[in-house]
Amino acid sequence: MKSYAAVDLGASSGRVMVGRVGRHELELTEAHRFPNRPVRLPEGLRWDVLALYSGILDGLRAAGTATGGRLDSVGIDSWAVDYGLLDADGALLGNPVHYRDTRTEGIAESVWATVPAAELYAATGLQYAPFNTLYQLTAARSCAQFAHAKRLLLIPDLMAYWLTGEQGTELTNASTTQLVDPRTGDWSYDVAARLGIDLSLFAPLRRPGDPAGVLQTEVLEETGLTGPVPVTAVGSHDTASAVAAVPATGERFAYICTGTWSLAGLELTAPVLTEESRAANFSNELGLDGTVRYLRNIMGLWLLQECVRAWGEPDLGELLRAAAVVPTLRSVVDAGDAAFLAPGQMPERIAEACRASGQPVPETPAEITRCILDSLALAHRRAVEDAQRLAGTCADVVHVVGGGVRNALLCQLTADACGLPVVAGPTEAAALGNVLVQARAHELVGDRADMRRLLTRTQPLTRYEPRGDTARWRAAQERLAAR
């Protein structure tokens, strides 16, 4: 068996996991977990990337302690779209801007004036989101930092650069910038040229499994690891790693990667670039082995996380038990509405959305929680249905992976809403996908099907069967669409 460290950075926390992989074995343990707290500065919302990097070093030190000081490889994945700017000496030019910052408000319209939205989608296949890297770059043009930048590194590539001294741009994450052609797996040179974006800012493209350097001497000294320790490019967008870890036994499946966001869709062999797909706001992001992650972004458990924070961090188990006895579909909101993107006052905003749409207004934490979970299940249903229709394919099962696996009520409601069985697990899908790509680079596992067979044999999975028919969910969906 070999030992791999998976650095998995989420929007609210980071973790370093140790994966032990053999021909028929896969074990994952947590070495270190640390918070990821953005900081609001006078100029806007920023990521504290120095704290993240410190957490990674602490995690690698803990991983080395667990493995006798030796790791066979390290891989890094994180959330998408955000980046750091480096000067000519390779030094970071300020803390990276958080995707929830308001600087991109109104920017999309100025981009579409040059490259109309339909043309942009046909070229890049990416859904509209106000924080896409393309819009961030357009908003950054007037900034002094951008004027002095010689290199742009997406967050996991920035961390890999600090660890190894080598620069690269991993493809699955690059595909979320809205500057990659999903048909070719290369940059969309025409889009970049028309918008005046200099693609030489980006380091050369890497693909999952490619070598990404070795830990520098000072990193080995800081962590106590015995070198050389290679760094391997993985699916550095955490959703790409999570989809790689979907324990599917066939090809007819849908997936929902749950956490701060819900990413719901299908794994395809080619992008869907139709106007109907654009209107439905589906994204064609690249995955392992040239696959396409055809998905829709849904606000996800962010809605509940923000409410729990506003309520003073009550016991989540008790809150979910109370929510389970609240009547189903009493009130629902659009879980994809950008009105819920910013932090703060989430319970009040959800109540106001229900009031404005003429529904019963949820008042207690249990009622608001049930509104959120019903709304997420409804959004999951819409995404799974729409993806099948637009891609011209069918799914027999829905795989739920990520943090939402722990929320049994959400998993059951998703099965009820979709009218399909839900297989929930693994929880740490992104870290497992990260580990398995490293193991595949060392020829310990084979193709994606082999990876998934190993997951099915070794990871705890829970199956939820749909209850009743889907008529009331269809009616709620129609009610929401009519507003």
C-alpha positions in Angstrom: 0.0 0.0 0.0 1.1 3.6 -0.7 0.2 6.8 1.2 -1.1 9.9 -0.4 -2.0 13.3 1.1 -5.1 14.9 -0.3 -5.2 18.6 0.4 -8.9 19.5 0.0 -9.8 23.2 0.4 -13.5 24.1 0.7 -15.1 27.4 1.0 -15.6 27.2 4.7 -12.8 24.8 5.8 -9.7 23.0 4.6 -8.5 19.5 5.4 -5.5 17.3 4.7 -6.5 13.7 4.4 -4.2 10.6 4.2 -5.3 7.9 1.7 -3.8 4.5 1.9 -4.3 2.6 -1.3 -3.5 -0.9 -2.4 -4.8 -3.1 -5.2 -8.0 -3.9 -3.3 -7.8 -1.5 -0.4 -8.7 2.1 0.1 -8.6 3.8 3.5 -9.0 7.5 4.2 -8.2 9.2 7.5 -8.2 12.9 8.5 -4.8 14.3 9.4 -5.7 17.9 10.0 -8.7 20.2 9.5 -8.6 23.9 9.7 -11.1 26.8 9.1 -11.2 28.9 6.0 -12.5 32.3 7.1 -12.6 35.1 4.6 -11.8 38.6 5.8 -13.8 41.7 5.0 -11.3 44.5 4.3 -12.2 48.2 3.4 -11.6 47.3 -0.3 -13.8 44.1 -0.2 -14.0 40.4 0.8 -10.7 38.6 0.6 -9.4 35.0 1.1 -6.8 34.6 3.9 -4.6 32.4 1.7 -1.6 32.7 4.1 -3.7 31.0 6.8 -4.7 28.4 4.3 -1.1 27.7 3.3 -0.2 27.5 7.0 -3.0 25.0 7.5 -1.7 22.9 4.6 1.8 22.8 6.1 0.3 21.8 9.5 -1.6 19.1 7.7 1.3 17.7 5.8 3.3 17.6 9.1 0.4 15.6 10.7 0.2 13.4 7.7 3.9 12.7 8.0 3.5 11.8 11.6 0.8 9.3 10.7 2.9 7.7 8.0 6.4 7.6 9.5 7.5 10.7 7.7 7.0 9.4 4.2 4.3 10.3 1.6 4.3 8.9 -1.9 2.6 12.0 -3.3 0.5 15.1 -2.5 -2.5 16.4 -4.5 -4.4 19.6 -4.1 -8.0 20.5 -4.9 -10.2 23.5 -4.0 -13.2 25.6 -5.0 -13.1 27.2 -8.4 -12.9 30.5 -10.2 -10.7 32.5 -7.7 -7.0 33.2 -8.2 -3.9 34.9 -7.0 -1.8 37.4 -8.9 2.0 37.2 -8.9 4.6 39.9 -9.8 7.7 39.3 -11.9 9.5 37.9 -9.0 6.7 35.4 -8.3 5.5 37.2 -5.1 1.8 37.3 -4.4 0.2 40.7 -5.1 -2.3 40.9 -2.2 -4.9 38.4 -0.9 -7.1 36.9 -3.6 -10.6 38.4 -4.0 -13.4 36.2 -2.7 -16.0 35.1 -5.3 -18.8 36.6 -3.1 -17.2 40.0 -3.3 -19.4 42.6 -5.1 -16.9 43.8 -7.6 -18.4 41.9 -10.5 -21.9 43.4 -10.2 -22.9 44.7 -13.6 -19.7 43.4 -15.3 -21.4 40.6 -17.3 -23.3 43.2 -19.3 -20.1 44.9 -20.4 -18.6 41.5 -21.4 -21.8 40.6 -23.4 -21.6 43.9 -25.3 -18.4 42.6 -26.9 -19.1 38.8 -26.9 -22.9 38.2 -26.7 -24.0 35.7 -24.1 -25.1 33.2 -26.7 -21.7 33.3 -28.4 -19.8 33.1 -25.2 -21.8 30.0 -24.2 -21.3 28.3 -27.6 -17.5 28.9 -27.2 -17.0 28.0 -23.6 -20.1 26.1 -22.5 -20.1 27.7 -19.0 -23.2 28.7 -17.2 -23.7 32.3 -16.2 -22.5 33.1 -12.7 -21.6 36.7 -11.7 -18.3 35.5 -10.2 -16.9 33.5 -13.1 -13.2 34.2 -13.5 -13.8 35.9 -16.8 -16.0 38.6 -15.1 -13.5 38.9 -12.3 -10.7 39.6 -14.7 -12.8 42.2 -16.5 -13.5 43.9 -13.2 -9.8 43.8 -12.1 -8.5 45.7 -15.1 -8.5 49.0 -13.4 -6.7 47.7 -10.3 -3.0 48.5 -9.7 -2.4 44.9 -8.7 -3.6 43.6 -12.0 -1.4 46.2 -13.9 1.7 44.7 -12.2 0.7 41.1 -12.5 2.9 38.7 -14.6 1.2 35.5 -13.6 -2.3 34.3 -12.5 -2.6 31.1 -10.6 -5.9 29.5 -9.6 -6.1 28.7 -5.9 -4.9 25.1 -5.9 -2.2 26.0 -8.4 -1.0 28.8 -6.2 -0.7 26.4 -3.2 1.2 23.9 -5.4 3.5 26.7 -6.5 4.4 27.6 -2.9 5.0 23.9 -2.2 7.1 23.1 -5.2 8.3 26.4 -6.9 6.7 25.2 -10.2 3.8 26.9 -11.9 1.0 25.2 -13.8 -2.8 25.5 -14.6 -4.7 22.4 -14.0 -7.4 21.8 -16.7 -10.5 20.8 -14.7 -10.3 24.1 -12.7 -9.2 26.1 -15.7 -12.5 25.0 -17.4 -14.4 27.0 -14.8 -12.7 30.3 -15.9 -15.0 30.7 -18.9 -11.8 30.9 -21.0 -11.6 27.2 -22.1 -13.2 25.4 -25.0 -14.8 22.2 -23.6 -14.6 20.6 -27.1 -10.8 20.9 -27.4 -9.7 21.0 -23.8 -7.6 24.1 -24.7 -8.0 27.8 -24.2 -10.7 29.6 -26.1 -8.3 31.9 -27.9 -11.0 33.8 -29.8 -12.9 34.7 -26.7 -9.8 35.9 -24.9 -8.6 38.0 -27.9 -12.0 39.7 -28.3 -12.1 40.6 -24.6 -8.5 41.7 -24.5 -7.5 39.0 -22.0 -3.8 38.0 -22.2 -3.7 34.2 -21.9 0.1 34.4 -21.2 -0.9 35.4 -17.7 -1.8 31.7 -17.2 0.8 29.0 -16.6 0.9 26.0 -19.0 -2.0 23.6 -18.7 -1.8 20.4 -16.8 -4.1 17.5 -16.7 -5.1 15.1 -13.8 -2.2 12.7 -13.2 0.5 15.0 -14.6 3.5 15.6 -12.4 3.5 19.0 -10.7 6.9 19.2 -9.1 8.4 18.0 -5.8 8.2 19.5 -2.3 10.9 22.2 -1.9 13.6 21.7 0.7 12.2 24.3 3.1 8.8 22.6 2.9 10.4 19.3 3.8 12.1 20.9 6.8 8.9 22.7 7.9 6.8 19.5 7.7 9.4 16.9 8.8 8.7 14.8 5.6 11.4 12.7 4.0 12.0 13.7 0.4 11.6 13.5 -2.4 7.8 13.9 -2.2 6.2 14.5 -5.6 3.1 16.7 -6.1 0.7 15.2 -8.6 -1.9 17.2 -10.5 -5.4 15.9 -9.6 -8.9 17.1 -10.5 -8.0 20.4 -8.8 -11.6 21.7 -9.0 -13.0 19.9 -5.9 -16.1 19.0 -7.9 -14.0 17.2 -10.5 -12.4 15.2 -7.8 -15.8 14.5 -6.2 -17.3 13.3 -9.4 -14.3 11.0 -10.0 -15.3 9.4 -6.6 -18.9 8.8 -7.4 -19.3 5.1 -6.7 -21.4 4.3 -9.8 -21.8 0.8 -11.0 -23.0 1.8 -14.5 -23.2 4.7 -16.8 -26.8 5.7 -16.3 -26.4 7.9 -13.2 -26.9 11.5 -12.1 -24.8 13.0 -9.3 -25.2 15.7 -6.7 -22.0 17.0 -5.1 -23.2 18.6 -1.9 -21.7 21.1 0.5 -21.7 24.9 0.5 -22.9 24.5 -3.1 -24.9 21.7 -4.7 -23.6 20.7 -8.1 -26.1 18.5 -9.8 -25.9 16.9 -13.2 -24.4 14.1 -15.4 -21.1 12.8 -16.6 -21.0 13.1 -20.4 -18.5 12.3 -23.2 -19.1 15.6 -25.0 -20.4 19.0 -24.1 -24.0 20.2 -24.7 -23.7 23.7 -26.2 -27.2 24.4 -27.4 -29.1 27.6 -26.8 -31.7 25.6 -24.8 -28.8 24.4 -22.5 -27.6 28.0 -22.1 -31.1 29.2 -21.2 -31.3 26.4 -18.6 -28.0 27.7 -17.1 -26.1 24.5 -17.4 -22.3 24.3 -17.3 -19.9 22.1 -19.3 -16.9 21.7 -17.1 -14.1 19.3 -17.8 -13.5 16.2 -15.7 -11.3 13.2 -15.6 -10.2 11.5 -18.9 -11.8 14.1 -21.1 -15.3 13.7 -19.6 -17.7 16.7 -19.3 -19.3 17.5 -16.0 -22.6 18.7 -17.3 -24.2 20.4 -14.2 -26.1 23.2 -12.7 -24.9 25.2 -9.7 -27.4 25.4 -6.8 -26.9 27.5 -3.7 -26.6 24.4 -1.6 -26.2 24.1 2.2 -24.8 27.6 2.3 -28.4 28.6 2.9 -28.6 26.5 6.1 -25.0 27.3 7.1 -25.8 31.0 7.1 -29.0 30.5 9.1 -27.3 28.3 11.7 -24.6 31.0 12.1 -27.4 33.6 12.5 -29.1 31.5 15.1 -25.9 31.2 17.2 -24.9 27.7 16.2 -27.7 25.5 17.6 -27.3 21.7 17.7 -27.7 20.6 14.1 -29.1 17.2 14.9 -31.9 18.6 17.0 -32.7 21.2 14.4 -33.0 18.5 11.6 -35.2 16.4 13.9 -37.5 19.3 14.5 -37.5 20.1 10.7 -38.5 16.5 9.9 -41.9 16.9 11.4 -42.7 20.2 9.6 -45.2 19.6 6.7 -43.5 19.0 3.4 -43.5 21.7 0.8 -45.3 24.2 2.9 -43.1 27.0 1.5 -40.2 26.8 -1.0 -37.8 29.3 -2.5 -35.6 29.2 -5.6 -32.3 27.7 -4.3 -30.5 29.0 -7.3 -31.5 32.7 -6.8 -28.5 35.0 -6.7 -30.4 37.0 -4.1 -29.1 34.4 -1.6 -25.4 34.7 -2.7 -24.2 37.3 -0.2 -23.7 36.4 3.5 -25.8 37.9 6.3 -29.4 37.9 7.4 -30.3 34.6 5.7 -33.3 33.7 7.8 -34.9 37.1 7.2 -34.2 36.9 3.4 -35.8 33.4 3.1 -38.8 34.6 5.1 -39.2 37.6 2.9 -38.9 35.6 -0.3 -41.8 33.4 1.0 -43.8 36.4 2.0 -43.3 38.1 -1.4 -44.5 35.0 -3.2 -47.6 34.7 -1.2 -46.6 31.5 0.7 -46.8 30.8 4.4 -43.9 32.6 6.0 -41.6 30.2 8.0 -41.0 31.7 11.4 -39.2 29.2 13.6 -35.7 27.7 12.9 -37.3 24.3 12.3 -39.7 25.8 9.7 -37.0 27.8 8.0 -34.7 24.7 7.9 -37.5 22.6 6.4 -38.1 25.3 3.8 -34.4 25.2 2.9 -34.2 21.4 2.6 -37.4 21.2 0.6 -36.2 23.9 -1.7 -32.8 22.2 -2.2 -34.5 18.8 -2.9 -36.8 20.6 -5.4 -33.8 22.3 -7.1 -32.0 18.9 -7.2 -35.1 17.5 -9.0 -35.2 20.3 -11.5 -31.5 19.9 -12.3 -31.5 16.2 -12.7 -34.6 16.3 -14.9 -33.3 19.2 -17.0 -29.9 17.6 -17.5 -31.4 14.3 -18.8 -33.7 16.2 -21.2 -31.0 18.5 -22.5 -28.4 15.8 -22.9 -30.9 13.3 -24.4 -30.0 10.6 -21.8 -31.5 8.8 -18.8 -30.5 8.2 -15.2 -31.6 5.3 -13.1 -30.0 6.4 -9.9 -28.9 9.6 -8.2 -25.5 9.6 -6.3 -25.2 12.1 -3.5 -21.6 12.7 -2.4 -20.0 15.3 -0.1 -21.1 16.9 3.1 -24.8 16.5 2.4 -24.5 12.7 2.8 -24.6 13.4 6.6 -28.0 15.0 6.2 -30.3 12.0 6.0 -33.4 14.2 5.7 -32.0 16.0 2.6 -31.1 12.7 1.0 -34.5 11.2 1.5 -36.3 14.4 0.3 -34.0 14.3 -2.8 -35.1 10.7 -3.5 -38.7 11.7 -3.0 -38.5 14.7 -5.3 -36.5 13.0 -8.1 -38.6 9.8 -8.0 -35.3 7.9 -8.2 -33.2 5.9 -5.6 -30.5 8.0 -4.0 -27.2 6.3 -3.1 -25.5 8.5 -0.5 -21.7 8.4 0.0 -18.9 8.9 0.3 -18.8 12.0 2.4 -15.2 12.9 1.7 -15.7 12.4 -2.1 -13.3 15.2 -3.2 -10.5 13.9 -1.0 -11.1 10.3 -2.2 -11.1 11.4 -5.9 -7.9 13.3 -5.2 -6.2 10.3 -3.7 -7.4 7.9 -6.4 -6.0 10.1 -9.2 -2.6 10.1 -7.4 -2.8 6.3 -7.0 -3.7 5.9 -10.7 -0.6 8.0 -11.6 1.3 5.3 -9.7 -0.6 2.5 -11.5 -2.2 1.2 -8.4 -5.6 1.5 -9.9 -6.9 1.4 -13.5 -9.5 3.4 -15.3 -12.5 5.3 -13.9 -14.6 2.2 -13.7 -11.8 0.5 -11.7 -11.6 3.4 -9.4 -15.4 3.3 -8.9 -15.4 -0.4 -8.2 -12.8 0.1 -5.5 -15.0 2.8 -3.9 -18.1 0.6 -4.0 -16.2 -2.2 -2.2 -14.5 0.0 0.4 -16.8 2.9 1.3 -20.0 3.0 3.4 -23.0 3.8 1.2 -26.6 4.3 2.2 -29.6 3.8 -0.2 -32.8 5.9 0.0 -35.8 4.7 -1.9 -38.3 7.3 -3.1 -41.6 7.6 -1.2 -44.9 8.2 -2.9 -45.3 9.7 -6.3 -43.7 13.0 -7.5 -46.9 14.8 -8.2 -46.7 17.2 -5.2 -43.1 18.0 -6.1 -44.1 18.7 -9.7 -46.8 21.0 -8.4 -44.4 22.8 -6.2 -42.0 23.2 -9.1 -44.8 24.6 -11.3 -45.8 26.9 -8.4 -42.3 28.3 -8.1 -41.8 28.7 -11.9 -45.1 30.7 -12.1 -43.8 33.4 -9.7 
